[in-house]
Amino acid sequence: MAKRFQFRLRTLMIAVTLFCVIAGGYVGHQLNIIRQRHQEAARYKVSASYIIVTNVGRVVGEHRPDAPWPLGWLGEVGLSGIWVPLATSDEKIDQLKRLFPEAEIVRLRR
């Protein structure tokens, strides 16, 4: 007869503790990304949704893009567009694209 797999309660407690530490670190990282998104969104003019218009000019609805996968589970909303000044550096644009992959980044001309 095959021997059943057994473990002690102490082993289970260690495994649960390790899982919680790893999960807590991951969630903490995601919350940091959300904080960075809010800081950057406060600096620029943003649009949370966009209007869907037919070719004859009739408004048929509004669309709000979803936030990237793990952030949506934590309550973050997606943005459809971010308008930045024309003089914004390429590095800053790249940072915004990383923080807001769902949004269209548009440089404004005066």
C-alpha positions as CSV (number, residue, x, y, z in Angstrom):
1,M,0.0,0.0,0.0
2,A,1.3,3.5,-0.9
3,K,2.2,5.8,1.9
4,R,0.0,9.0,2.0
5,F,1.7,12.4,1.8
6,Q,1.7,13.9,5.3
7,F,2.9,17.3,6.6
8,R,2.9,18.9,10.0
9,L,0.9,21.9,11.0
10,R,4.1,23.9,11.4
11,T,5.0,23.2,7.7
12,L,1.5,24.5,6.7
13,M,2.0,27.6,8.7
14,I,5.4,28.3,7.2
15,A,4.0,27.8,3.7
16,V,1.1,30.1,4.3
17,T,3.4,32.8,5.8
18,L,5.7,32.6,2.8
19,F,2.7,32.9,0.4
20,C,1.4,35.9,2.3
21,V,4.8,37.7,2.2
22,I,5.2,37.1,-1.5
23,A,1.5,38.1,-2.3
24,G,1.8,41.2,-0.1
25,G,5.0,42.3,-1.9
26,Y,3.3,41.9,-5.2
27,V,0.1,43.9,-4.2
28,G,2.3,46.6,-2.6
29,H,4.1,47.0,-5.9
30,Q,0.8,47.3,-7.8
31,L,-0.4,49.9,-5.3
32,N,2.8,51.8,-5.9
33,I,2.1,51.8,-9.6
34,I,-1.5,53.1,-8.9
35,R,0.0,55.9,-6.8
36,Q,2.4,56.8,-9.6
37,R,-0.5,56.8,-12.1
38,H,-2.5,59.2,-9.9
39,Q,0.4,61.6,-9.5
40,E,1.1,61.7,-13.3
41,A,-2.6,62.0,-14.1
42,A,-2.9,65.0,-11.8
43,R,-0.2,66.9,-13.8
44,Y,-1.9,66.6,-17.2
45,K,-5.3,67.0,-18.8
46,V,-6.7,63.5,-19.0
47,S,-9.8,61.9,-20.4
48,A,-11.4,59.0,-18.7
49,S,-13.6,58.0,-21.6
50,Y,-14.3,58.9,-25.2
51,I,-17.5,59.5,-27.1
52,I,-18.4,57.1,-29.9
53,V,-19.9,59.0,-32.9
54,T,-21.3,57.6,-36.1
55,N,-20.2,58.9,-39.5
56,V,-23.3,61.1,-39.6
57,G,-22.5,62.8,-36.3
58,R,-24.9,60.9,-34.1
59,V,-23.5,60.0,-30.6
60,V,-24.1,56.3,-30.0
61,G,-22.3,55.8,-26.7
62,E,-19.3,56.3,-24.5
63,H,-16.4,53.9,-24.0
64,R,-14.1,53.8,-21.0
65,P,-11.0,51.6,-21.5
66,D,-10.1,49.1,-18.9
67,A,-7.0,49.6,-16.7
68,P,-4.2,47.1,-17.2
69,W,-4.9,43.6,-15.8
70,P,-3.8,43.5,-12.1
71,L,-4.7,47.2,-11.5
72,G,-8.3,46.8,-12.5
73,W,-8.7,44.2,-9.7
74,L,-7.5,46.8,-7.3
75,G,-10.1,49.3,-8.4
76,E,-8.1,51.4,-10.8
77,V,-9.9,52.9,-13.8
78,G,-8.5,53.2,-17.3
79,L,-7.9,56.4,-19.2
80,S,-8.5,56.9,-22.9
81,G,-6.3,59.9,-23.4
82,I,-3.6,62.1,-21.9
83,W,-2.7,65.5,-23.4
84,V,0.8,66.8,-22.7
85,P,2.5,70.0,-23.7
86,L,4.5,70.0,-26.9
87,A,7.8,70.5,-25.0
88,T,7.4,67.2,-23.1
89,S,10.5,65.1,-23.3
90,D,10.5,61.7,-25.0
91,E,11.6,60.1,-21.7
92,K,8.5,61.5,-20.0
93,I,6.3,60.3,-22.9
94,D,7.8,56.8,-22.5
95,Q,7.2,56.8,-18.8
96,L,3.5,57.8,-19.4
97,K,3.2,55.0,-22.0
98,R,4.5,52.5,-19.4
99,L,2.1,53.8,-16.7
100,F,-0.9,54.2,-19.0
101,P,-0.7,51.5,-21.7
102,E,-4.4,51.8,-22.4
103,A,-4.3,55.6,-23.0
104,E,-3.4,57.6,-26.1
105,I,-0.7,60.1,-25.4
106,V,-1.2,63.3,-27.4
107,R,1.2,66.3,-27.6
108,L,-0.7,69.6,-27.8
109,R,0.3,72.4,-30.0
110,R,-0.5,76.0,-29.0
